[in-house]
Amino acid sequence: MIQPVKNHFQTEREFEPFDLNASNLNEFFKGRMSAEGLLLKGLDSEVRVKFKGLRPDGLHIFEMEVSFELFNTSFIVYTTPSFHAEFEYELVSQKENLLLGRLIDQRKSKSTRSDDRNNNVSGNVVASNFLIAKTDIDFSKLTGVSSQVILTDIHRNLLKDYPKSKVVFLANTELGEEVQLLKEHKKPIYVTNTSLMESFDSHEIFDPKESFEEDFILEDKIAEYKRTKVDSFLMYPIFIRMNDLHFFAYLTISLEKSMVPLEVFEKYKEVEATFQERIMDSNTYVLDIKQSVLNVSKGGVCIEIRNREIIKALKVKPTMTLDINFKMQAPLRMAVELKHMTEIKDYFVIGSQIIGLSGDKKAKDIYASLITFFS
């Protein structure tokens, strides 16, 4: 029996309007039906639909490949060419496997997938040797003095050429406007010119100018920076990734009469990565089991998880290291970050992004060739 899925984790996907008129939408649906297909979202089984046409009153007709009663008063048809497209409908009526819907919204993801997925790996690829987080970690110890010492030590070694850079721990500081923005938006603030409130242009950076304007404090902040002789500054938040993101500290540097170099921003990213790796070293363990791989691409892996310990660990820390074993090949060790987790009947499906491969360039080439070989 087809049932709705339970979504336990989903990274936020950015959408933009996908404005297709009736004629273009008809052609788009026809093209997708002859490719990967049109599917209903949110079900524990793959349910394909056929677009049967547009009525004079503007309602759309779909035919499901199987007959079952929908669970809600709305439904979403999706398809994934190089991007993810969704078409949301109000369910007007249903007769057996025919759906009559009123289009409410059409949207597509801003990001695109440059590499195709290989969905033909079932039985030929498994994941094993999962290095996962312990689930009984004492969080108070994780955010205690030892972690402060670790972060301070990493910062001192990597930022030795920038003596004005410092670490500020949240327990020892008041939450000013900038720190509140770090906490709220979870992105660094990198202002390159305080007199004009210009920020470094990057999707990784939060620009505080609009927030200051909304709070009617922009002129006050510019005057404050001028008074304290701050012509540029960088503030980089450090979060401990356990269950949720816990704001632990931030790295900061401010300069007079010059812009904070981009190299400092790159160093701060290195500090963060090293810190996360260090604090988790003593809080992980290896689970030596095998789980089926559902699909692979150059950038990610989708795995069928039947072991509950892995699920518990990913809810504590959404990253892990594992071996990917292509049939009759040496295993490839990789680090992955969870992107989505869906419960389907008695198992889970997790989609993950590859964030590192042991062996670097050579391993990437081997992995890419195996994806092609097993397609």
C-alpha positions as CSV (number, residue, x, y, z in Angstrom):
1,M,0.0,0.0,0.0
2,I,1.3,3.4,-1.0
3,Q,1.8,5.8,2.0
4,P,3.2,9.3,2.6
5,V,6.9,9.4,3.4
6,K,8.3,10.8,6.7
7,N,11.0,13.4,6.1
8,H,13.4,13.5,9.0
9,F,16.0,15.9,7.4
10,Q,16.1,18.1,4.3
11,T,18.6,20.8,3.5
12,E,16.9,24.0,2.4
13,R,16.5,24.1,-1.4
14,E,16.4,27.6,-2.9
15,F,13.6,28.0,-5.5
16,E,12.8,30.6,-8.1
17,P,9.6,31.1,-10.2
18,F,9.3,28.8,-13.2
19,D,6.9,30.8,-15.3
20,L,5.6,28.6,-18.1
21,N,2.5,29.6,-20.0
22,A,-0.1,26.9,-21.0
23,S,1.6,26.1,-24.3
24,N,5.1,25.9,-22.9
25,L,4.0,23.9,-19.9
26,N,2.3,21.4,-22.2
27,E,5.5,21.0,-24.2
28,F,7.6,20.8,-21.1
29,F,5.4,18.0,-19.6
30,K,5.5,16.0,-22.9
31,G,9.3,16.3,-23.0
32,R,9.7,15.2,-19.4
33,M,7.3,12.2,-19.9
34,S,9.6,10.9,-22.6
35,A,12.7,11.4,-20.5
36,E,12.9,10.8,-16.7
37,G,9.2,11.2,-16.3
38,L,6.8,13.1,-14.1
39,L,6.4,11.9,-10.5
40,L,4.2,12.6,-7.5
41,K,6.2,14.0,-4.5
42,G,6.1,12.7,-0.9
43,L,5.2,9.0,-1.4
44,D,7.0,5.9,-0.2
45,S,6.9,4.4,-3.7
46,E,7.7,6.0,-7.1
47,V,4.4,7.0,-8.7
48,R,4.6,8.3,-12.2
49,V,1.9,10.4,-13.8
50,K,1.0,11.3,-17.4
51,F,-0.2,14.8,-18.3
52,K,-3.4,14.2,-20.2
53,G,-4.2,17.8,-21.1
54,L,-5.5,21.2,-20.1
55,R,-9.3,21.8,-19.8
56,P,-10.9,25.0,-21.1
57,D,-11.5,26.1,-17.5
58,G,-7.7,25.9,-16.9
59,L,-7.7,22.7,-14.8
60,H,-5.0,20.1,-15.5
61,I,-5.7,16.4,-15.9
62,F,-3.1,13.7,-14.8
63,E,-3.3,10.0,-15.0
64,M,-1.5,8.0,-12.3
65,E,0.2,4.7,-13.3
66,V,-1.4,3.1,-10.3
67,S,-4.7,3.7,-8.6
68,F,-4.9,4.9,-5.0
69,E,-6.6,7.7,-3.1
70,L,-4.5,10.7,-2.5
71,F,-4.0,11.7,1.2
72,N,-4.3,15.5,0.9
73,T,-6.3,18.2,-0.8
74,S,-3.2,19.1,-2.8
75,F,-0.4,17.3,-4.7
76,I,2.9,18.1,-6.2
77,V,4.2,16.9,-9.5
78,Y,8.0,17.0,-9.9
79,T,10.6,16.2,-12.4
80,T,14.4,16.6,-12.5
81,P,16.2,17.5,-15.7
82,S,19.4,19.4,-14.8
83,F,17.4,21.2,-12.1
84,H,14.5,20.3,-9.8
85,A,11.1,21.5,-10.9
86,E,7.9,21.3,-8.9
87,F,4.3,22.0,-9.9
88,E,1.9,22.4,-7.0
89,Y,-1.8,21.7,-7.5
90,E,-5.0,22.0,-5.5
91,L,-6.8,18.7,-5.9
92,V,-10.2,19.5,-7.4
93,S,-11.4,15.9,-7.9
94,Q,-10.1,12.4,-8.2
95,K,-11.7,9.5,-10.1
96,E,-9.8,6.2,-9.7
97,N,-6.3,7.0,-11.2
98,L,-7.3,10.3,-12.8
99,L,-6.5,13.6,-11.0
100,L,-8.0,17.0,-11.8
101,G,-6.0,19.8,-10.4
102,R,-5.8,23.6,-10.3
103,L,-2.2,24.9,-10.7
104,I,-1.2,26.9,-7.6
105,D,2.5,27.3,-8.1
106,Q,5.4,26.4,-10.4
107,R,9.0,26.7,-9.3
108,K,12.5,25.4,-10.1
109,S,15.6,25.1,-8.0
110,K,18.2,27.8,-8.4
111,S,21.0,25.2,-8.3
112,T,21.5,22.8,-11.2
113,R,23.0,19.3,-11.2
114,S,26.0,19.2,-13.6
115,D,26.6,15.4,-13.3
116,D,24.0,12.7,-14.1
117,R,23.1,10.1,-11.5
118,N,23.7,6.5,-12.1
119,N,20.6,4.6,-10.9
120,N,21.8,1.2,-12.2
121,V,24.1,0.3,-9.3
122,S,21.7,-1.8,-7.2
123,G,23.5,-5.1,-6.3
124,N,26.8,-3.8,-7.6
125,V,27.7,-1.1,-5.0
126,V,27.5,-1.2,-1.2
127,A,28.5,1.2,1.6
128,S,30.4,-0.1,4.6
129,N,32.7,0.8,7.5
130,F,30.7,3.8,8.7
131,L,32.6,6.2,10.9
132,I,29.8,7.9,12.7
133,A,29.2,10.1,15.8
134,K,28.6,8.6,19.2
135,T,25.0,9.3,20.3
136,D,25.8,9.6,24.1
137,I,28.1,12.7,23.9
138,D,28.0,15.0,26.9
139,F,27.4,18.3,25.1
140,S,28.4,20.4,28.1
141,K,31.9,18.8,27.9
142,L,32.0,19.3,24.1
143,T,31.5,23.1,24.6
144,G,33.8,23.3,27.6
145,V,37.4,24.5,28.3
146,S,39.0,21.7,26.2
147,S,37.2,22.8,23.0
148,Q,38.1,26.4,23.8
149,V,41.8,25.4,24.1
150,I,41.6,23.4,20.8
151,L,40.1,26.3,18.9
152,T,42.5,28.8,20.3
153,D,45.5,26.6,19.4
154,I,44.3,26.1,15.8
155,H,43.7,29.8,15.4
156,R,47.1,30.7,16.8
157,N,48.9,28.3,14.4
158,L,47.0,29.2,11.3
159,L,46.7,33.0,11.9
160,K,50.3,33.7,13.1
161,D,50.8,36.1,10.3
162,Y,47.8,38.2,11.4
163,P,48.3,39.2,15.0
164,K,45.2,41.4,15.1
165,S,43.0,38.3,14.5
166,K,41.4,36.9,17.7
167,V,38.9,34.3,18.9
168,V,35.9,35.4,20.9
169,F,33.9,32.8,22.9
170,L,30.1,33.4,23.2
171,A,30.2,32.7,27.0
172,N,32.5,35.7,27.4
173,T,30.9,38.4,25.3
174,E,27.8,40.4,25.0
175,L,25.7,39.9,21.8
176,G,26.0,43.1,19.9
177,E,24.2,43.8,16.6
178,E,26.9,42.1,14.5
179,V,27.1,39.0,16.7
180,Q,23.3,38.7,16.7
181,L,23.4,38.6,12.9
182,L,26.1,35.9,12.9
183,K,23.9,33.8,15.2
184,E,20.7,34.4,13.1
185,H,22.1,34.0,9.6
186,K,24.9,31.6,10.3
187,K,27.2,33.3,7.8
188,P,30.3,35.4,8.2
189,I,30.2,39.2,7.9
190,Y,33.0,40.6,5.8
191,V,32.7,44.4,5.4
192,T,35.4,45.7,3.1
193,N,34.6,49.4,3.4
194,T,32.8,50.6,6.6
195,S,32.3,54.2,5.4
196,L,30.1,52.9,2.6
197,M,29.0,49.6,4.3
198,E,30.2,47.6,1.4
199,S,30.6,43.8,1.8
200,F,32.6,41.2,0.0
201,D,30.4,39.9,-2.8
202,S,29.9,36.1,-2.2
203,H,27.0,33.8,-1.4
204,E,29.0,32.7,1.6
205,I,28.9,36.2,3.2
206,F,26.0,37.9,4.9
207,D,25.7,41.7,4.1
208,P,24.5,43.5,7.2
209,K,23.7,46.8,5.5
210,E,20.0,46.0,4.8
211,S,19.5,44.8,8.4
212,F,21.1,47.9,9.8
213,E,18.8,50.0,7.6
214,E,15.7,48.2,8.7
215,D,16.7,48.8,12.3
216,F,17.4,52.5,11.6
217,I,21.0,52.1,12.9
218,L,23.0,52.3,9.7
219,E,24.3,55.8,10.2
220,D,25.0,55.0,13.9
221,K,27.1,51.9,12.9
222,I,29.0,53.9,10.2
223,A,29.8,56.6,12.8
224,E,30.8,53.9,15.4
225,Y,33.3,52.3,12.9
226,K,34.7,55.7,12.1
227,R,35.1,56.6,15.8
228,T,36.8,53.2,16.6
229,K,39.0,53.5,13.4
230,V,37.7,50.4,11.8
231,D,37.8,50.7,8.0
232,S,37.1,47.0,7.3
233,F,36.4,43.9,9.4
234,L,35.6,40.2,9.2
235,M,33.6,38.2,11.7
236,Y,33.4,34.4,11.2
237,P,31.0,32.3,13.3
238,I,32.1,28.9,14.7
239,F,29.2,26.5,15.3
240,I,29.4,23.0,16.9
241,R,27.4,20.8,14.7
242,M,25.6,18.4,17.1
243,N,21.9,17.8,16.6
244,D,21.5,21.5,15.8
245,L,24.0,24.2,15.1
246,H,25.3,25.6,18.5
247,F,26.9,29.0,18.3
248,F,30.2,28.5,20.1
249,A,32.6,31.3,19.2
250,Y,33.6,33.6,16.4
251,L,36.9,34.7,14.8
252,T,37.3,38.3,14.0
253,I,39.8,40.9,12.7
254,S,39.4,44.6,12.0
255,L,41.8,46.9,10.2
256,E,42.4,50.6,9.7
257,K,43.1,52.2,6.3
258,S,43.2,48.8,4.5
259,M,40.8,46.0,3.6
260,V,41.0,42.7,5.4
261,P,42.7,40.3,3.0
262,L,40.7,37.5,1.4
263,E,43.5,35.2,2.6
264,V,42.2,35.7,6.2
265,F,38.7,34.6,5.2
266,E,40.2,31.4,3.6
267,K,42.3,30.8,6.8
268,Y,39.2,31.2,8.9
269,K,37.5,28.5,6.9
270,E,40.5,26.3,7.5
271,V,40.3,27.0,11.2
272,E,36.6,25.9,11.3
273,A,37.2,22.7,9.3
274,T,40.2,21.7,11.5
275,F,38.2,22.5,14.7
276,Q,35.2,20.4,13.6
277,E,37.5,17.5,12.8
278,R,39.5,17.7,16.0
279,I,36.5,17.8,18.4
280,M,34.8,14.8,16.7
281,D,37.9,12.6,16.6
282,S,37.3,11.3,20.1
283,N,33.5,11.2,19.7
284,T,33.1,8.8,16.8
285,Y,33.2,5.0,16.2
286,V,33.3,2.6,13.3
287,L,30.2,0.5,12.5
288,D,31.3,-2.4,10.3
289,I,28.2,-3.3,8.4
290,K,27.1,-3.1,4.8
291,Q,24.2,-1.1,3.4
292,S,22.9,-0.9,-0.2
293,V,23.7,2.0,-2.5
294,L,20.7,3.2,-4.6
295,N,22.4,5.7,-6.9
296,V,25.7,7.5,-7.3
297,S,27.0,10.6,-9.0
298,K,30.3,12.5,-9.0
299,G,29.0,14.7,-6.3
300,G,26.9,12.5,-4.1
301,V,25.7,9.1,-3.0
302,C,22.2,7.9,-2.1
303,I,22.1,4.9,0.4
304,E,19.4,2.7,1.7
305,I,19.9,2.6,5.5
306,R,18.4,-0.3,7.5
307,N,20.6,0.2,10.6
308,R,19.1,2.5,13.2
309,E,22.4,3.3,14.8
310,I,23.5,5.2,11.6
311,I,20.2,7.1,11.7
312,K,20.6,8.1,15.3
313,A,24.2,9.2,14.7
314,L,23.3,11.3,11.7
315,K,20.7,13.1,13.8
316,V,23.5,14.0,16.2
317,K,26.0,15.0,13.5
318,P,24.9,15.0,9.8
319,T,28.3,13.9,8.4
320,M,30.1,10.6,8.3
321,T,32.9,8.7,6.6
322,L,32.4,5.4,4.8
323,D,33.7,3.0,2.2
324,I,32.0,2.8,-1.2
325,N,32.5,-0.7,-2.6
326,F,32.0,-1.3,-6.3
327,K,31.8,-5.0,-7.1
328,M,35.2,-6.6,-7.5
329,Q,37.0,-3.3,-6.9
330,A,39.0,-1.9,-4.0
331,P,36.9,0.3,-1.6
332,L,37.0,4.0,-1.9
333,R,37.0,6.0,1.4
334,M,34.9,9.2,1.4
335,A,33.4,11.8,3.7
336,V,29.8,12.7,3.1
337,E,27.4,15.3,4.4
338,L,23.7,14.5,4.8
339,K,21.3,16.4,2.5
340,H,18.1,14.6,3.0
341,M,16.7,11.7,5.1
342,T,13.4,10.0,4.3
343,E,11.7,7.1,6.2
344,I,10.1,4.6,3.9
345,K,8.3,1.7,5.6
346,D,11.0,-0.1,7.5
347,Y,14.1,1.6,6.2
348,F,15.5,5.1,5.5
349,V,16.8,6.7,2.3
350,I,19.6,9.2,2.8
351,G,21.0,11.5,0.1
352,S,24.5,12.8,0.8
353,Q,27.0,15.1,-0.8
354,I,30.6,14.0,-1.1
355,I,32.8,16.5,0.8
356,G,36.1,14.5,0.5
357,L,37.7,11.5,-1.0
358,S,40.7,9.7,0.4
359,G,43.5,9.8,-2.2
360,D,42.3,13.1,-3.6
361,K,42.7,13.6,-7.4
362,K,43.5,10.0,-8.1
363,A,40.6,8.7,-6.1
364,K,38.2,11.1,-7.8
365,D,39.3,9.9,-11.2
366,I,38.8,6.2,-10.1
367,Y,35.4,7.0,-8.7
368,A,34.3,8.8,-11.8
369,S,35.4,5.9,-14.0
370,L,33.6,3.4,-11.9
371,I,30.4,5.4,-12.1
372,T,30.6,5.2,-15.9
373,F,31.7,1.5,-15.9
374,F,28.7,0.4,-13.8
375,S,26.2,2.5,-15.7
